Every structure is written in structure tokens, then in C-alpha cells.
Amino acid sequence: MNGRLSVTDAAAFDGRPGTAAVARDFASEFLARASVEHAMEVDDRATGAVLLVVSELITNAGKYAPGPFLLELELTVGTARVTVWDTDPVLPVPREADPERIGQHGLEIVRALSLGLEIDQRAGGKRISALIGLA
């Protein structure tokens, strides 16, 4: 941790309909808990960004991976990290913005909201991790 406060939590999901909403609620509760228990304030803009990234990554995992998948959240002073592990080994390819394209903008949105995005294969699937600035 390098002397920096870090708060983490994780939840597993099976990808049933409604999973993205449950994941957003989990993330919202995590951010509220971090604020109360650790005095780590996250403003409305950053909260919205975290919840949108959670929604997009969980929706993609449910759409493309056979399940189950894991959501990990980490909050440090100044940043939040949203990581989703799933069982599909195929790595998504981020696309350039295209206002004419209908759908498939999820990863594009995540990239726009993130300070950094990591996508890599792991044993049994892949990991997608987005770092979101809180300031």
C-alpha cells in the first residue's frame, strides 16, 4: 500500500438478468461505506463515473462470458479502480469513437471515463481494470 489508505471489496455474479443493477448497488454501497468508515469522500461526478464503468464492464461480462464473473473495487486517496474478471479468454478490442455505430460503445465509454485501462488474459479468462480519477 506504500503508506496510502486503500479500501477494497469484491462480489461474484452469475450474469443473470439484472446483474448490472445489483453490481451498481454494490458499488454505490461500497463508496458510501468508504466515505463513512474511512472519511474517503467521493463527489457526485466521480460516483457517477464509477457506477457507469461498473455497469458497462458487468454488462459486457454478462453478454460475452459464460460466467461466473467477479467485480473488485478499490478506493485510494484520489482514485478508484474497477476490475472485472470473467471466463471468456477473448480480449475485447477498444474501438475508435463512431457516432454512426449503433451499440458497442461500452469499452469506448469506459476508456473516456478512465485515467487508464488494462485488459489482459488470465488463467481461465480475462481481467479488465479501469482506473478512475476522483478529482
N, C-alpha and C positions, 0 to 999 in steps of 0.2 A: 503494500500500500504506500510505501515511501512517505509515511507520516501523514498522509491525506485521509480524511474520513471517506469511507466507501460503504454504501449500504446496498445490499443485493437481495434479490428474491427470485424465485423461479416457479413455474407452473407447467404441468404437462396437459396436453389437449389431444383429443382423438379426432378432431376435424368434423364433428357433427355440425349440421346447420345451426347457426347462432354462435359458433365458437368465437368469431371475431368480436362480437359484442361482449362475451364473457371475458375475453382477453383484455379488451379496453377497460372493463370494470376492474379487473385485477390490477392493471397498470395505474388506473386512477387511485385506487386504494393504496397502492404502493407509494405513489407520490405524496398522498395525504399523510400516510404514516411516517414517511421520512421527514416531512415538514414538522409534525408534532413531536416525534421521538428524538429527532436529531437536529432540529432547527435548520433544516436544509430547504430554503424557500425556492419554489419553482413558480415563476409567474404564469399567467394565463396563456401567453403566446407559446412558451416552452412546453407547458402541459398539453396544449393542442397539438404541437408538433410531435411529441412523444406518442400521444394517443393515435394520431394519424399514421405514424410509422408502424406502431403495433398492429393497427388494423390492416394496413397494406401487406405487411410481412406474413401475418397469420392467415389472411385471406389467400395469399399466394401459396402458402404451405398446404392449406386445405384443398386448394384447387389442383396442385401438381404433385403432391407427395401422397403416397398411400397411407401415411400416418403410422404411428402417432408422431407428435412433434412437441418440442419444448421451447418455452419462452423464458428467457433470462433477462432481468432488468438490473442495471447497476447505476447508482447515482453517486457522483462525487461532487466536490465543490466545482461548479462551473460546467459540468457535462452529465449527460445521461447516455447510457449505452443500452440499446435494444438488440438482443440477439435471439434469433430463431434457428433451432436445429430441426432438420426434417430428414426423412428417409429416402428422398429422391437424390441420387448422385449427380444428376444433370444440373450443371451450373447455369443459372439464368444469364442472359447477355443483356446488359443495360442498353437501351435504345436511345437514339437522339430524339429530342422533342419533335413531335409531328402533330400539329393541331388538326390535321385531316384524319388521323388514325382514330378509329373508334375502339376504345378499350385498350388494355395492355399498357396502361400508364403507371401502374403501381410502383415499379422499381424507379421509374423516372421521378415520381413524386418523392420517394424515399431519398434519392440522391439529392434532390433540390433542398430538402429539409435537413440534410446531414452535413456535418463537418468532414466526415469520412465514412466510406462504405467498404466493408471487407466481405468477399464472397469466396468461400473455399470448400473443397471436398474434404470430408472427414470420414472416418470409418462408419460405414452404414448409411451414408447420406451426405448432407452438406450443412454448412453454417453460414448464415448471413447476419452480419453485425453492423449496425448503424450507430455512429456517434453523433449526438445532438448537443449543440451548444445551448446553455441555459441563459446566457447574457445577450 
